């Protein structure tokens, strides 16, 4: 296996495939084919990347290159693998970008001679256009066969990223951590937006108000650690403030569930920070539904 392998194909021209293709093309790699079940999306991605050929035939895409990236939703990966497994994969490297699936889903391609691994960028892809800096400094979750991992490490370096090697059985735990960090943060911010909209703020202003607070919190977590960064009524044992929060949340069922669950977890941190037992007991009685 040569680390100088430079040609690749992408199956799946969504946001992940588009950003990956765009980034690799700008680092000297050669896109051969980009495939998608929506031909127009493949053609648009090829135009943005500026090289390669668009197709809707995944087998042709897989046959055209030494490195193949499968960048489709998790539930579509097994179908794609079955579809292209009629090909010969001798001398080829195949990666999927799913965060939750392990490289074991690529076993049929390994049996056809391919070296396989999962290659998951720990990043969120929301924009429709590629971001030239989206991979810089981020971690990639890698797991799979040794030779595929070796090439994967090289690809990560070429993308200016860092590698996190994980085991196949730990992929779901790893992905849950990623989802909590990004997806559920958005859910929490949606509740924040709803509260501030009730004060007459639009979404743009609401985010402008809370962004400095969020940024400072992340700064504190990085500098001081998680437990030391917790502030607010729970860590102070402020029962009256929590009662007022619960009164507001009472008419918002989703917020009420979120607040109670997160406040109880905050109480666990407060216990480690040695909040007096009587205050812990009083808060817990408030937060646990009878």
Secondary structure as a PSIPRED ss2 file (coil, helix, strand):
# PSIPRED VFORMAT (PSIPRED V4.0)

   1 X C   1.000  0.000  0.000
   2 X C   1.000  0.000  0.000
   3 X C   1.000  0.000  0.000
   4 X C   1.000  0.000  0.000
   5 X C   1.000  0.000  0.000
   6 X C   1.000  0.000  0.000
   7 X E   0.000  0.000  1.000
   8 X E   0.000  0.000  1.000
   9 X E   0.000  0.000  1.000
  10 X E   0.000  0.000  1.000
  11 X E   0.000  0.000  1.000
  12 X C   1.000  0.000  0.000
  13 X C   1.000  0.000  0.000
  14 X C   1.000  0.000  0.000
  15 X H   0.000  1.000  0.000
  16 X H   0.000  1.000  0.000
  17 X H   0.000  1.000  0.000
  18 X H   0.000  1.000  0.000
  19 X H   0.000  1.000  0.000
  20 X H   0.000  1.000  0.000
  21 X H   0.000  1.000  0.000
  22 X H   0.000  1.000  0.000
  23 X H   0.000  1.000  0.000
  24 X H   0.000  1.000  0.000
  25 X H   0.000  1.000  0.000
  26 X C   1.000  0.000  0.000
  27 X C   1.000  0.000  0.000
  28 X C   1.000  0.000  0.000
  29 X C   1.000  0.000  0.000
  30 X E   0.000  0.000  1.000
  31 X E   0.000  0.000  1.000
  32 X E   0.000  0.000  1.000
  33 X E   0.000  0.000  1.000
  34 X E   0.000  0.000  1.000
  35 X E   0.000  0.000  1.000
  36 X C   1.000  0.000  0.000
  37 X C   1.000  0.000  0.000
  38 X C   1.000  0.000  0.000
  39 X H   0.000  1.000  0.000
  40 X H   0.000  1.000  0.000
  41 X H   0.000  1.000  0.000
  42 X H   0.000  1.000  0.000
  43 X H   0.000  1.000  0.000
  44 X H   0.000  1.000  0.000
  45 X H   0.000  1.000  0.000
  46 X H   0.000  1.000  0.000
  47 X H   0.000  1.000  0.000
  48 X H   0.000  1.000  0.000
  49 X H   0.000  1.000  0.000
  50 X C   1.000  0.000  0.000
  51 X C   1.000  0.000  0.000
  52 X C   1.000  0.000  0.000
  53 X E   0.000  0.000  1.000
  54 X E   0.000  0.000  1.000
  55 X E   0.000  0.000  1.000
  56 X C   1.000  0.000  0.000
  57 X C   1.000  0.000  0.000
  58 X H   0.000  1.000  0.000
  59 X H   0.000  1.000  0.000
  60 X H   0.000  1.000  0.000
  61 X H   0.000  1.000  0.000
  62 X H   0.000  1.000  0.000
  63 X H   0.000  1.000  0.000
  64 X C   1.000  0.000  0.000
  65 X C   1.000  0.000  0.000
  66 X C   1.000  0.000  0.000
  67 X E   0.000  0.000  1.000
  68 X E   0.000  0.000  1.000
  69 X E   0.000  0.000  1.000
  70 X E   0.000  0.000  1.000
  71 X C   1.000  0.000  0.000
  72 X C   1.000  0.000  0.000
  73 X C   1.000  0.000  0.000
  74 X H   0.000  1.000  0.000
  75 X H   0.000  1.000  0.000
  76 X H   0.000  1.000  0.000
  77 X H   0.000  1.000  0.000
  78 X H   0.000  1.000  0.000
  79 X H   0.000  1.000  0.000
  80 X H   0.000  1.000  0.000
  81 X H   0.000  1.000  0.000
  82 X H   0.000  1.000  0.000
  83 X H   0.000  1.000  0.000
  84 X H   0.000  1.000  0.000
  85 X C   1.000  0.000  0.000
  86 X C   1.000  0.000  0.000
  87 X C   1.000  0.000  0.000
  88 X C   1.000  0.000  0.000
  89 X C   1.000  0.000  0.000
  90 X C   1.000  0.000  0.000
  91 X C   1.000  0.000  0.000
  92 X C   1.000  0.000  0.000
  93 X E   0.000  0.000  1.000
  94 X E   0.000  0.000  1.000
  95 X E   0.000  0.000  1.000
  96 X E   0.000  0.000  1.000
  97 X C   1.000  0.000  0.000
  98 X C   1.000  0.000  0.000
  99 X C   1.000  0.000  0.000
 100 X C   1.000  0.000  0.000
 101 X C   1.000  0.000  0.000
 102 X C   1.000  0.000  0.000
 103 X H   0.000  1.000  0.000
 104 X H   0.000  1.000  0.000
 105 X H   0.000  1.000  0.000
 106 X H   0.000  1.000  0.000
 107 X H   0.000  1.000  0.000
 108 X H   0.000  1.000  0.000
 109 X H   0.000  1.000  0.000
 110 X H   0.000  1.000  0.000
 111 X C   1.000  0.000  0.000
 112 X C   1.000  0.000  0.000
 113 X C   1.000  0.000  0.000
 114 X C   1.000  0.000  0.000
 115 X E   0.000  0.000  1.000
 116 X E   0.000  0.000  1.000
 117 X E   0.000  0.000  1.000
 118 X E   0.000  0.000  1.000
 119 X E   0.000  0.000  1.000
 120 X E   0.000  0.000  1.000
 121 X E   0.000  0.000  1.000
 122 X C   1.000  0.000  0.000
 123 X C   1.000  0.000  0.000
 124 X C   1.000  0.000  0.000
 125 X C   1.000  0.000  0.000
 126 X C   1.000  0.000  0.000
 127 X C   1.000  0.000  0.000
 128 X C   1.000  0.000  0.000
 129 X C   1.000  0.000  0.000
 130 X C   1.000  0.000  0.000
 131 X C   1.000  0.000  0.000
 132 X C   1.000  0.000  0.000
 133 X C   1.000  0.000  0.000
 134 X C   1.000  0.000  0.000
 135 X C   1.000  0.000  0.000
 136 X C   1.000  0.000  0.000
 137 X C   1.000  0.000  0.000
 138 X C   1.000  0.000  0.000
 139 X E   0.000  0.000  1.000
 140 X E   0.000  0.000  1.000
 141 X E   0.000  0.000  1.000
 142 X E   0.000  0.000  1.000
 143 X E   0.000  0.000  1.000
 144 X E   0.000  0.000  1.000
 145 X C   1.000  0.000  0.000
 146 X H   0.000  1.000  0.000
 147 X H   0.000  1.000  0.000
 148 X H   0.000  1.000  0.000
 149 X H   0.000  1.000  0.000
 150 X H   0.000  1.000  0.000
 151 X H   0.000  1.000  0.000
 152 X H   0.000  1.000  0.000
 153 X H   0.000  1.000  0.000
 154 X H   0.000  1.000  0.000
 155 X H   0.000  1.000  0.000
 156 X H   0.000  1.000  0.000
 157 X H   0.000  1.000  0.000
 158 X H   0.000  1.000  0.000
 159 X C   1.000  0.000  0.000
 160 X C   1.000  0.000  0.000
 161 X C   1.000  0.000  0.000
 162 X E   0.000  0.000  1.000
 163 X E   0.000  0.000  1.000
 164 X E   0.000  0.000  1.000
 165 X E   0.000  0.000  1.000
 166 X C   1.000  0.000  0.000
 167 X C   1.000  0.000  0.000
 168 X H   0.000  1.000  0.000
 169 X H   0.000  1.000  0.000
 170 X H   0.000  1.000  0.000
 171 X H   0.000  1.000  0.000
 172 X H   0.000  1.000  0.000
 173 X H   0.000  1.000  0.000
 174 X H   0.000  1.000  0.000
 175 X H   0.000  1.000  0.000
 176 X H   0.000  1.000  0.000
 177 X H   0.000  1.000  0.000
 178 X H   0.000  1.000  0.000
 179 X H   0.000  1.000  0.000
 180 X H   0.000  1.000  0.000
 181 X H   0.000  1.000  0.000
 182 X C   1.000  0.000  0.000
 183 X H   0.000  1.000  0.000
 184 X H   0.000  1.000  0.000
 185 X H   0.000  1.000  0.000
 186 X H   0.000  1.000  0.000
 187 X H   0.000  1.000  0.000
 188 X H   0.000  1.000  0.000
 189 X H   0.000  1.000  0.000
 190 X H   0.000  1.000  0.000
 191 X H   0.000  1.000  0.000
 192 X H   0.000  1.000  0.000
 193 X H   0.000  1.000  0.000
 194 X H   0.000  1.000  0.000
 195 X H   0.000  1.000  0.000
 196 X H   0.000  1.000  0.000
 197 X H   0.000  1.000  0.000
 198 X C   1.000  0.000  0.000
 199 X C   1.000  0.000  0.000
 200 X C   1.000  0.000  0.000
 201 X C   1.000  0.000  0.000
 202 X C   1.000  0.000  0.000
 203 X H   0.000  1.000  0.000
 204 X H   0.000  1.000  0.000
 205 X H   0.000  1.000  0.000
 206 X H   0.000  1.000  0.000
 207 X H   0.000  1.000  0.000
 208 X H   0.000  1.000  0.000
 209 X H   0.000  1.000  0.000
 210 X H   0.000  1.000  0.000
 211 X H   0.000  1.000  0.000
 212 X H   0.000  1.000  0.000
 213 X H   0.000  1.000  0.000
 214 X H   0.000  1.000  0.000
 215 X H   0.000  1.000  0.000
 216 X H   0.000  1.000  0.000
 217 X H   0.000  1.000  0.000
 218 X H   0.000  1.000  0.000
 219 X H   0.000  1.000  0.000
 220 X H   0.000  1.000  0.000
 221 X H   0.000  1.000  0.000
 222 X H   0.000  1.000  0.000
 223 X H   0.000  1.000  0.000
 224 X H   0.000  1.000  0.000
 225 X C   1.000  0.000  0.000
 226 X H   0.000  1.000  0.000
 227 X H   0.000  1.000  0.000
 228 X H   0.000  1.000  0.000
 229 X H   0.000  1.000  0.000
 230 X C   1.000  0.000  0.000
 231 X C   1.000  0.000  0.000
 232 X C   1.000  0.000  0.000
 233 X H   0.000  1.000  0.000
 234 X H   0.000  1.000  0.000
 235 X H   0.000  1.000  0.000
 236 X H   0.000  1.000  0.000
 237 X C   1.000  0.000  0.000
 238 X C   1.000  0.000  0.000
 239 X H   0.000  1.000  0.000
 240 X H   0.000  1.000  0.000
 241 X H   0.000  1.000  0.000
 242 X H   0.000  1.000  0.000
 243 X H   0.000  1.000  0.000
 244 X H   0.000  1.000  0.000
 245 X H   0.000  1.000  0.000
 246 X H   0.000  1.000  0.000
 247 X H   0.000  1.000  0.000
 248 X H   0.000  1.000  0.000
 249 X H   0.000  1.000  0.000
 250 X C   1.000  0.000  0.000
 251 X C   1.000  0.000  0.000
 252 X C   1.000  0.000  0.000
 253 X H   0.000  1.000  0.000
 254 X H   0.000  1.000  0.000
 255 X H   0.000  1.000  0.000
 256 X H   0.000  1.000  0.000
 257 X H   0.000  1.000  0.000
 258 X H   0.000  1.000  0.000
 259 X H   0.000  1.000  0.000
 260 X H   0.000  1.000  0.000
 261 X H   0.000  1.000  0.000
 262 X H   0.000  1.000  0.000
 263 X H   0.000  1.000  0.000
 264 X H   0.000  1.000  0.000
 265 X H   0.000  1.000  0.000
 266 X H   0.000  1.000  0.000
 267 X H   0.000  1.000  0.000
 268 X H   0.000  1.000  0.000
 269 X H   0.000  1.000  0.000
 270 X H   0.000  1.000  0.000
 271 X H   0.000  1.000  0.000
 272 X H   0.000  1.000  0.000
 273 X C   1.000  0.000  0.000
 274 X C   1.000  0.000  0.000
 275 X C   1.000  0.000  0.000
 276 X C   1.000  0.000  0.000
 277 X H   0.000  1.000  0.000
 278 X H   0.000  1.000  0.000
 279 X H   0.000  1.000  0.000
 280 X H   0.000  1.000  0.000
 281 X H   0.000  1.000  0.000
 282 X H   0.000  1.000  0.000
 283 X H   0.000  1.000  0.000
 284 X H   0.000  1.000  0.000
 285 X H   0.000  1.000  0.000
 286 X H   0.000  1.000  0.000
 287 X H   0.000  1.000  0.000
 288 X C   1.000  0.000  0.000
 289 X C   1.000  0.000  0.000
 290 X C   1.000  0.000  0.000
